[in-house]
Amino acid sequence: DVRQFTPQDRPEVHRLYRDVAQGTNGLLNRGAYVWSRMEAPRGEQADGFLFSFDGELEAYLFMRRVAGKTYPWHDLEISDWKASTARGHAALRSFLRSHGSMVRYARYDGNVQDGLTAGMPEAAYTSTLDLSWMLRLLDVGSALSNRGYPKAVETELSFDVDDPLFGRSAHKLTVSGGRGRSEAAKSGEIRG
């Protein structure tokens, strides 16, 4: 079942994003500002689509149609998408393929391992880095403990944490866990 997104769908879309983000490296918890940029990138309203099976949301997509460089082609600018199942990924790919007779390019932020281009043998893509940014973690232990991890991974890692800019004492940090959860514990001071 494919249907158009409405504002009443936000809680369900946000839940699906959170579920996917917990097991995916690099995805952050989103606040209202980031969500507004997904629905209206650069202040222009995107079209949202929901993909449900047996009454459960399994994928969503926000995109804008923009004039292409050559008439009659247009491009798709995908501001956000997520799929929680292989069936959701397949539905997104099918939906995008259905635009193939009029769309020259589809642009989105992602990587070749994120599932959107997988299974599209005709896909040709170019990877570019459009935005560089840095994130400073002030509480490394909490950041590593409170994020999600793949359920199949069980490991223990040790870090030396030192950020002289914020005057916190340097320390060793051990993170251990498995089955999607982890715990972090300080394990001593760094002596230098």
C-alpha positions as CSV (number, residue, x, y, z in Angstrom):
1,D,0.0,0.0,0.0
2,V,1.5,3.4,-1.1
3,R,-0.1,6.6,0.1
4,Q,0.7,10.3,0.4
5,F,2.2,11.5,3.7
6,T,0.1,13.8,5.9
7,P,1.2,15.7,9.0
8,Q,-0.8,13.1,11.1
9,D,1.7,10.5,9.9
10,R,4.7,12.2,11.6
11,P,4.8,10.0,14.8
12,E,4.8,6.8,12.7
13,V,7.5,8.1,10.3
14,H,9.6,9.3,13.3
15,R,9.3,5.9,15.0
16,L,10.4,4.1,11.8
17,Y,13.4,6.4,11.5
18,R,14.4,5.8,15.2
19,D,14.1,2.0,14.7
20,V,16.3,2.1,11.6
21,A,18.8,4.6,13.1
22,Q,19.4,2.5,16.2
23,G,21.1,-0.2,14.1
24,T,22.8,2.0,11.6
25,N,26.1,3.7,11.9
26,G,26.1,7.5,11.4
27,L,22.4,8.2,11.9
28,L,21.7,10.6,14.7
29,N,18.6,11.3,16.8
30,R,16.6,14.1,15.0
31,G,15.0,17.1,16.5
32,A,12.2,19.3,15.0
33,Y,14.6,21.5,13.0
34,V,16.1,18.5,11.2
35,W,12.7,16.9,10.5
36,S,11.4,20.2,9.1
37,R,14.4,20.2,6.6
38,M,13.4,16.6,5.5
39,E,9.8,17.6,4.8
40,A,10.7,21.0,3.3
41,P,14.4,21.1,2.1
42,R,15.6,24.7,1.6
43,G,12.1,25.9,2.4
44,E,10.4,24.1,-0.5
45,Q,7.8,21.5,0.4
46,A,8.7,17.9,-0.5
47,D,6.1,15.2,-1.4
48,G,6.1,12.4,1.2
49,F,5.1,8.8,0.5
50,L,4.5,5.9,2.9
51,F,4.9,2.3,2.1
52,S,2.9,-0.1,4.3
53,F,2.3,-3.8,4.4
54,D,-0.3,-5.6,6.5
55,G,-1.1,-2.2,8.1
56,E,2.6,-1.6,9.2
57,L,4.8,1.2,7.9
58,E,7.9,-0.4,6.4
59,A,9.3,2.5,4.4
60,Y,8.9,6.2,3.7
61,L,10.3,8.8,1.2
62,F,10.4,12.6,0.9
63,M,11.2,14.0,-2.5
64,R,10.9,17.0,-4.8
65,R,10.5,17.0,-8.5
66,V,12.8,19.7,-10.1
67,A,13.2,20.7,-13.7
68,G,16.1,18.8,-15.4
69,K,18.7,20.4,-17.7
70,T,17.1,18.9,-20.8
71,Y,13.3,19.2,-21.6
72,P,11.2,17.1,-20.9
73,W,13.3,15.4,-18.2
74,H,13.1,16.3,-14.6
75,D,15.2,15.2,-11.6
76,L,14.2,13.8,-8.2
77,E,15.8,15.3,-5.1
78,I,15.2,12.9,-2.3
79,S,15.5,14.7,1.1
80,D,14.9,11.6,3.3
81,W,14.0,8.0,3.1
82,K,14.2,4.9,5.3
83,A,13.1,1.3,5.0
84,S,13.0,-1.1,7.9
85,T,12.6,-4.3,5.9
86,A,13.8,-5.8,2.6
87,R,10.2,-5.5,1.4
88,G,10.3,-1.8,2.2
89,H,13.5,-1.4,0.3
90,A,12.0,-3.2,-2.7
91,A,8.9,-1.0,-2.6
92,L,11.1,2.2,-2.6
93,R,13.2,1.0,-5.6
94,S,10.0,0.0,-7.5
95,F,8.5,3.4,-6.8
96,L,11.6,5.2,-8.0
97,R,11.8,3.0,-11.1
98,S,8.3,3.9,-12.0
99,H,9.5,7.5,-12.6
100,G,12.1,6.3,-15.1
101,S,10.4,7.5,-18.2
102,M,10.6,11.1,-17.2
103,V,13.5,11.3,-14.6
104,R,17.1,11.6,-15.6
105,Y,18.7,11.8,-12.1
106,A,17.7,11.0,-8.6
107,R,19.8,12.6,-5.9
108,Y,20.0,11.6,-2.3
109,D,22.4,11.6,0.6
110,G,23.5,8.1,1.4
111,N,26.0,5.5,0.5
112,V,26.2,2.4,-1.8
113,Q,25.5,0.1,1.2
114,D,22.3,1.7,2.4
115,G,20.0,-0.5,0.3
116,L,18.4,2.1,-2.0
117,T,20.6,1.3,-5.0
118,A,21.0,-2.4,-4.3
119,G,19.0,-4.6,-6.7
120,M,18.9,-1.9,-9.4
121,P,21.2,-3.4,-12.0
122,E,20.7,-0.5,-14.4
123,A,21.7,2.0,-11.7
124,A,24.8,4.1,-12.4
125,Y,25.8,6.5,-9.7
126,T,28.4,9.0,-8.8
127,S,29.5,9.6,-5.2
128,T,30.4,13.1,-4.1
129,L,31.1,14.6,-0.7
130,D,28.9,17.7,-0.4
131,L,29.1,18.5,3.3
132,S,31.8,18.1,5.9
133,W,31.0,18.6,9.6
134,M,32.3,17.7,13.0
135,L,30.5,16.6,16.1
136,R,32.1,17.1,19.5
137,L,31.0,14.6,22.1
138,L,31.1,16.0,25.6
139,D,30.0,12.8,27.3
140,V,31.6,10.0,25.2
141,G,30.5,7.3,27.5
142,S,26.8,8.2,27.3
143,A,27.0,8.8,23.6
144,L,28.4,5.3,23.0
145,S,26.0,3.6,25.5
146,N,22.8,5.2,24.4
147,R,23.0,4.6,20.6
148,G,21.9,1.4,19.0
149,Y,24.1,-1.3,17.6
150,P,23.6,-4.2,15.2
151,K,22.1,-7.1,17.2
152,A,24.7,-9.7,15.8
153,V,27.7,-7.8,17.2
154,E,29.2,-8.6,20.6
155,T,32.5,-6.9,21.5
156,E,34.5,-4.8,23.9
157,L,36.5,-1.7,23.0
158,S,38.9,0.5,25.0
159,F,39.5,4.2,24.3
160,D,41.7,7.0,25.6
161,V,39.5,10.0,25.9
162,D,41.2,13.4,26.2
163,D,39.6,16.8,25.3
164,P,41.8,19.6,26.8
165,L,39.5,22.3,25.4
166,F,36.8,21.4,27.9
167,G,39.1,20.9,30.9
168,R,37.8,17.4,31.6
169,S,40.4,15.0,33.0
170,A,41.6,12.5,30.5
171,H,40.5,9.0,31.1
172,K,40.3,5.5,29.7
173,L,36.9,4.3,28.6
174,T,35.8,0.7,28.0
175,V,32.6,0.0,26.0
176,S,31.2,-3.5,25.9
177,G,28.0,-5.1,24.8
178,G,26.0,-7.2,22.4
179,R,22.5,-7.9,21.1
180,G,22.0,-4.2,20.2
181,R,23.0,-2.8,23.6
182,S,26.2,-1.5,25.2
183,E,27.6,-0.1,28.5
184,A,30.5,2.3,29.0
185,A,32.6,2.6,32.1
186,K,35.6,4.8,33.0
187,S,38.5,2.5,33.7
188,G,41.2,4.9,35.0
189,E,43.0,8.2,34.4
190,I,45.4,8.7,31.5
191,R,48.9,9.5,32.8
192,G,51.1,11.5,30.4
